[in-house]
Amino acid sequence: MVGFLEAYIVWVGISQTGLKAPKKAYNGGLGVANVNKKKGVIAILTGGGDVPGLNPAIRAVTIRALRENYKVIGIRRGWAGTVDIIRDKNADNSDNYQVLTEDIVNRAGRTGGTFLHSSRTHPGHVPKENVPLHLQDKYNEPMNDLTPEVLKNLSFLGVDYLIPIGGDDTLSYGVRLYQEGFNVVAIPKTMDNDVPGTDYCIGFSTCVTRTIMLTHSLRTSAGSHERFLVLEVFGRYAGFTAMLPTMAGAANRCVIPEHKFDMEHLTELMTHDRQNNPSKYSVVLVSEGAMFEGSEMVYTDMTKDAFGHAKLGGIGDMVSAQLKAISPKFNNGKPIDVITQKLGYMVRGGDPDAIDSVVPMAYGNLALDLILKNIHGRLVVLKNGRYDNVPIDVVTNSKKFVNVDKHYNVERLRPHYKSFEMQPLFIMTSD
């Protein structure tokens, strides 16, 4: 009884000061439970290209996880950090991981890029020259699968759950780890918006916003000199980053990877657009993966990354040269000069827009919801305006492209639509 009265007096005293009384967890009358006991360790990593919205996603996961009594580790440099770890408590692994706190993620959460850094490392396909020094005696084939080491390294760190944030390449290795028995919950990220299973990937909205903004900025020069304006944008296999800005009025035409285009036809359309513009200019957005009829993708470097991709680039310059060369045929024998610009990193650098601040926050919390329910092997998604999750292997079992028949007019070389009623926010999805 004395103990009860003492507790009551303390509670009254605290409540009168406006402070909340400390809570004591009930554990069947066995005394006060240890409410600070850690539930487990969650690791987060970001792979592939940087995009605005990654840091807000890391922040969302970390803040919620810490408050749910998890320890959170940030794996540095994407999958590279999981490969390079030295399993020795005295080793310096500061380049490979860091313990995350609210202070760390709050400082970074409003910024673009990824403070954990990134890479295009594929632990299942590591060339001999990239095998870490401490593993070279064991792995000396021309190409090596270091997955056994990755699993041991995660175990060494005490990781119970892994949240990779990335595009289909990064997440495909997340599928591999899940198939090996590891607890994985994935978050989709890519400027191209081409991760299957979701209508939205982190980074896409900021990319579209910046593309529209930069296109409008360059209009003044195109109009001043009565030129064609050719802008090369992201999109290796899918043309969403060219389609949405064009639909929004940023460009007259766009060419995308899903449809090989005729250069003479594009020139005729662009010349017509220019002639009918009081300022005498016209604009085309060119996906980096777009292809001329009878040709393949244009590469700046045939050296392939760990996922088998050579570096794209140069199709914008080729389109520009061809436009000028062919334009006299449709312009009374006179060539039309061209302004060409590769937008590239200008649309992926800097701070996230509103959507790429809100969606990553929701995705991070969705991932924690799944972990709290002990559900793994899932990809958090947006489908038809609603947050949801789907099996993670959708990343490797399907592809996401622009539906040409439904959304692209191959005669007009621009988006095609009849009605927006009941369409998703960004119109074009994988379904």
C-alpha positions in Angstrom: 0.0 0.0 0.0 2.9 2.4 0.8 4.4 1.7 -2.6 1.1 2.5 -4.2 0.7 5.8 -2.3 4.2 6.8 -3.1 3.6 6.1 -6.8 0.4 8.1 -6.7 2.0 11.1 -5.0 4.7 11.1 -7.7 2.1 10.8 -10.4 0.1 13.7 -9.0 3.2 15.9 -8.6 4.3 15.3 -12.1 0.8 15.8 -13.6 0.4 19.1 -11.8 3.6 20.4 -13.5 2.1 19.6 -16.9 4.6 16.7 -17.5 3.5 13.2 -18.4 4.0 10.6 -15.8 6.5 7.8 -16.8 4.7 4.7 -18.1 5.4 1.3 -16.6 4.8 -1.6 -18.8 2.6 -4.4 -17.4 4.3 -7.8 -17.6 2.0 -10.1 -15.5 3.0 -8.6 -12.1 6.7 -9.5 -12.5 7.8 -5.9 -12.1 8.7 -3.2 -14.6 9.4 -4.4 -18.1 12.5 -3.3 -19.9 10.8 -1.1 -22.5 14.2 -0.2 -24.1 15.1 -3.7 -25.1 16.0 -3.7 -28.8 13.6 -5.6 -31.1 16.3 -6.2 -33.7 18.6 -4.5 -36.2 17.4 -3.0 -39.5 19.9 -2.1 -42.3 19.1 0.4 -45.1 21.0 0.9 -48.3 20.6 2.9 -51.5 21.9 1.6 -54.8 22.2 2.7 -58.4 21.8 6.4 -59.5 21.1 9.1 -56.9 17.7 10.8 -57.0 16.0 13.4 -54.8 13.9 11.6 -52.2 16.4 9.0 -51.0 17.3 10.9 -47.8 13.6 11.5 -46.8 13.1 7.7 -47.2 16.1 6.9 -45.0 14.9 9.4 -42.5 11.3 7.9 -42.4 12.6 4.4 -41.9 15.1 5.4 -39.2 12.8 7.7 -37.1 10.0 5.2 -37.0 12.3 2.2 -36.4 14.2 3.9 -33.5 10.9 4.8 -31.8 9.8 1.1 -32.2 13.1 0.1 -30.4 15.0 -1.1 -33.4 18.7 -0.4 -34.0 19.3 1.1 -37.5 22.4 0.7 -39.6 23.1 2.5 -42.8 25.0 0.4 -45.3 27.3 2.8 -47.3 27.8 2.7 -51.1 24.9 0.4 -51.8 25.7 -3.3 -52.2 29.4 -2.4 -52.2 29.2 -1.9 -48.5 27.9 -5.4 -47.9 30.7 -6.9 -49.9 33.7 -4.9 -48.4 33.0 -5.5 -44.7 35.8 -7.1 -42.8 34.4 -9.5 -40.2 36.8 -8.4 -37.4 35.5 -6.3 -34.4 38.8 -4.4 -34.5 38.6 -3.6 -38.2 37.7 -0.1 -39.5 34.5 -0.6 -41.4 33.4 3.1 -41.3 33.5 3.2 -45.1 31.0 0.3 -45.2 28.3 1.2 -42.6 27.3 3.6 -39.9 24.8 3.5 -37.0 22.0 5.9 -37.7 20.5 8.3 -35.2 17.6 10.8 -35.4 20.1 13.6 -35.4 21.9 12.2 -38.4 18.8 11.5 -40.5 17.1 14.8 -39.6 20.0 16.8 -40.9 20.0 14.9 -44.2 16.2 14.3 -44.6 15.5 17.6 -46.4 18.3 17.2 -48.9 18.7 15.5 -52.2 21.0 12.7 -53.1 21.9 10.0 -50.6 24.1 10.6 -47.6 24.8 6.9 -47.5 26.3 7.1 -51.0 25.6 4.6 -53.7 27.2 2.3 -56.3 26.3 -0.1 -59.1 27.9 -3.1 -57.4 26.3 -6.4 -58.0 27.6 -8.9 -55.3 26.5 -11.8 -57.5 28.7 -10.7 -60.4 32.0 -9.3 -59.0 34.9 -9.2 -61.5 38.2 -10.6 -60.1 39.8 -7.1 -60.0 37.0 -5.8 -57.8 37.1 -8.6 -55.2 38.1 -7.1 -51.8 41.7 -7.7 -50.9 40.9 -9.8 -47.9 38.8 -12.2 -50.1 41.1 -12.5 -53.1 42.6 -15.8 -52.0 39.1 -17.3 -51.9 37.5 -15.7 -54.9 39.8 -15.5 -58.0 37.6 -16.4 -60.9 37.1 -13.9 -63.7 33.5 -13.4 -62.3 32.6 -14.2 -58.7 29.4 -14.7 -56.7 30.1 -13.1 -53.3 26.6 -13.7 -51.9 27.9 -16.1 -49.2 30.1 -13.3 -47.9 27.3 -10.8 -48.0 25.1 -13.1 -45.9 28.0 -13.6 -43.4 28.7 -9.9 -43.3 25.1 -9.1 -42.5 25.1 -11.7 -39.8 28.4 -10.2 -38.5 26.6 -6.8 -38.2 23.6 -8.5 -36.5 21.2 -7.4 -39.2 17.8 -9.0 -38.9 16.0 -7.0 -41.7 17.3 -5.3 -44.8 15.6 -2.4 -46.7 17.2 -1.8 -50.1 16.1 1.3 -51.9 16.7 1.3 -55.6 15.7 0.5 -59.2 15.1 -2.8 -60.8 18.9 -3.6 -60.9 19.5 -2.9 -57.2 16.3 -4.6 -56.1 16.9 -7.7 -58.3 19.8 -8.5 -55.9 17.4 -7.9 -53.0 15.2 -10.6 -54.6 18.3 -12.9 -54.6 18.9 -12.3 -50.8 15.3 -13.0 -50.1 15.5 -16.2 -52.0 18.5 -17.1 -49.9 16.3 -16.7 -46.8 17.1 -13.2 -45.7 14.4 -10.8 -44.5 14.0 -8.1 -47.2 11.5 -5.3 -47.7 12.2 -3.1 -50.7 11.5 0.5 -51.7 11.3 1.5 -55.4 13.5 4.3 -56.7 14.4 5.5 -60.2 14.0 8.6 -62.3 12.8 6.5 -65.2 9.8 5.3 -63.1 10.2 1.8 -64.6 10.3 -0.5 -61.6 7.5 -3.1 -62.2 4.6 -3.5 -59.8 4.3 0.2 -58.8 2.8 3.3 -60.4 5.5 5.5 -58.7 9.2 5.3 -58.0 11.0 7.8 -55.8 12.7 10.5 -57.9 10.3 10.5 -60.8 8.3 13.6 -59.8 11.3 15.8 -59.3 12.7 14.6 -62.6 9.5 15.6 -64.4 9.4 18.9 -62.6 13.0 19.8 -63.4 12.6 18.7 -67.0 9.6 21.0 -67.5 11.4 23.9 -65.7 14.7 23.5 -67.7 12.8 23.1 -71.0 10.9 26.4 -70.3 14.2 28.1 -69.4 15.8 27.1 -72.7 12.8 28.2 -74.7 14.1 31.8 -74.6 17.2 30.9 -76.4 15.5 28.7 -79.0 12.9 31.4 -79.7 15.5 34.2 -79.8 17.4 32.4 -82.6 14.4 30.6 -84.3 15.9 27.2 -83.7 15.0 23.6 -83.0 15.5 22.7 -79.3 16.5 19.1 -78.7 16.8 17.9 -75.1 18.0 14.4 -74.2 16.4 13.1 -71.0 16.7 9.9 -68.9 14.9 6.7 -70.0 17.0 3.6 -71.0 14.1 1.3 -71.7 11.0 3.3 -70.7 10.0 6.7 -72.0 8.0 8.0 -69.0 10.4 10.9 -68.4 9.9 12.2 -71.9 6.2 11.5 -72.1 5.0 13.3 -69.0 6.7 16.6 -69.6 5.5 16.5 -73.2 2.0 15.8 -72.1 2.3 18.8 -69.7 3.2 21.1 -72.6 7.0 21.3 -72.2 7.7 20.0 -75.7 6.0 19.6 -79.1 7.2 16.0 -79.7 9.0 13.2 -77.9 10.8 10.1 -79.0 10.9 7.1 -76.7 12.6 3.7 -76.4 9.4 1.7 -77.0 9.0 3.0 -80.6 11.7 3.3 -83.2 11.2 6.6 -85.1 11.7 7.8 -88.6 14.0 10.8 -88.6 12.6 12.4 -91.7 9.1 12.2 -90.2 10.3 13.8 -87.0 12.0 16.6 -89.0 8.8 17.3 -90.9 6.7 17.5 -87.7 9.3 19.7 -86.0 9.5 22.1 -89.0 5.7 22.3 -89.0 5.6 23.1 -85.3 8.2 25.8 -85.8 6.4 27.4 -88.7 3.2 27.6 -86.7 4.9 29.1 -83.6 4.9 32.9 -83.5 8.4 32.7 -81.9 9.6 30.3 -84.7 11.0 27.4 -82.6 10.0 23.9 -81.7 11.0 21.4 -79.0 11.6 17.7 -78.9 12.4 15.5 -75.8 14.6 12.5 -76.7 14.8 9.6 -74.3 18.4 8.4 -73.9 17.3 4.9 -75.1 15.4 6.1 -78.1 16.3 4.5 -81.5 16.1 5.4 -85.1 14.4 3.0 -87.4 16.8 0.2 -88.3 19.3 1.1 -85.6 20.0 0.2 -82.0 20.7 2.3 -78.8 23.5 4.8 -78.9 26.3 4.4 -76.3 29.0 6.8 -75.2 31.0 3.9 -73.8 30.6 0.1 -74.4 32.2 -0.7 -71.1 29.4 -2.5 -69.1 28.5 -2.0 -65.5 27.9 -4.9 -63.0 24.4 -5.3 -64.3 25.4 -5.5 -67.9 24.5 -2.0 -69.0 26.7 0.1 -71.2 26.6 3.9 -70.8 24.0 5.5 -72.9 24.3 8.9 -74.4 24.6 10.7 -77.7 21.2 10.1 -79.3 20.3 13.8 -78.7 23.4 15.0 -80.6 22.6 12.6 -83.5 19.0 13.8 -83.6 20.2 17.4 -83.6 22.6 16.8 -86.5 19.9 14.9 -88.5 17.3 17.7 -87.9 19.6 20.3 -89.3 20.7 18.1 -92.3 17.1 17.2 -93.3 15.3 20.5 -92.4 16.0 22.2 -95.8 13.6 19.6 -97.4 10.7 21.1 -95.4 12.0 24.7 -95.0 12.3 26.0 -98.6 15.8 24.7 -98.9 17.1 26.5 -95.9 18.7 24.6 -92.9 17.4 25.2 -89.4 19.9 25.5 -86.6 19.6 23.5 -83.5 20.2 24.0 -79.7 20.9 20.7 -78.1 21.3 20.0 -74.4 21.6 16.8 -72.4 19.7 17.4 -69.1 21.3 14.5 -67.3 22.3 15.2 -63.7 20.6 18.6 -63.7 17.3 16.8 -63.2 18.5 14.4 -60.5 20.6 16.8 -58.4 19.3 19.1 -55.7 16.4 18.9 -53.3 13.3 16.8 -53.7 9.9 18.3 -54.7 6.8 17.9 -52.7 5.8 14.5 -54.0 9.4 13.2 -53.6 9.3 14.4 -50.0 5.9 12.9 -49.1 6.0 9.5 -50.9 9.4 8.5 -49.5 8.1 9.3 -46.0 5.1 7.0 -46.7 7.2 4.3 -48.3 9.6 4.2 -45.3 6.7 3.8 -42.9 5.1 1.2 -45.0 8.3 -0.8 -44.9 8.3 -0.6 -41.1 4.7 -1.7 -41.0 5.6 -4.8 -42.8 8.6 -5.5 -40.5 6.5 -5.0 -37.4 4.0 -7.6 -38.8 7.0 -9.9 -39.5 6.2 -9.8 -43.3 9.1 -10.0 -45.7 9.8 -10.4 -49.4 7.6 -7.5 -50.3 8.0 -4.3 -52.4 6.1 -1.2 -51.1 4.2 0.5 -53.9 1.6 3.0 -55.0 -1.2 1.5 -57.1 -4.1 3.5 -58.4 -3.5 6.3 -55.9 -3.3 3.9 -52.9 -0.3 2.7 -50.9 0.2 -1.1 -50.9 2.8 -3.8 -51.2 3.4 -6.6 -53.7 5.7 -9.6 -53.8 9.3 -8.5 -54.3 9.9 -10.9 -57.2 7.7 -8.7 -59.4 11.0 -6.9 -60.0 12.6 -9.8 -61.8 9.4 -11.4 -63.2 8.1 -8.5 -65.3 9.1 -5.3 -67.1 7.5 -1.8 -67.1 7.2 0.1 -70.3 5.0 2.8 -71.9 2.0 1.2 -73.4 2.5 2.5 -76.9 -1.0 1.5 -78.2 -2.7 3.2 -75.3 -0.5 6.3 -74.6 1.7 7.1 -77.6 0.7 8.4 -81.0 3.3 7.0 -83.4 2.1 9.3 -86.2 2.3 12.5 -84.2 5.3 11.3 -82.0 3.7 12.6 -78.8 1.5 11.3 -75.9 -1.9 10.1 -76.9 -4.9 10.3 -74.6 -8.7 10.7 -74.8 -9.9 10.9 -71.2 -8.3 11.4 -67.8 -11.3 10.2 -65.9 -10.3 7.6 -63.3 -6.7 7.6 -64.4 -3.8 7.4 -61.9 -1.9 10.6 -60.9 0.8 10.1 -63.5 -1.5 8.7 -66.1 0.8 6.0 -67.5 1.3 2.9 -65.4 2.6 -0.7 -65.9 -0.9 -2.1 -66.2 
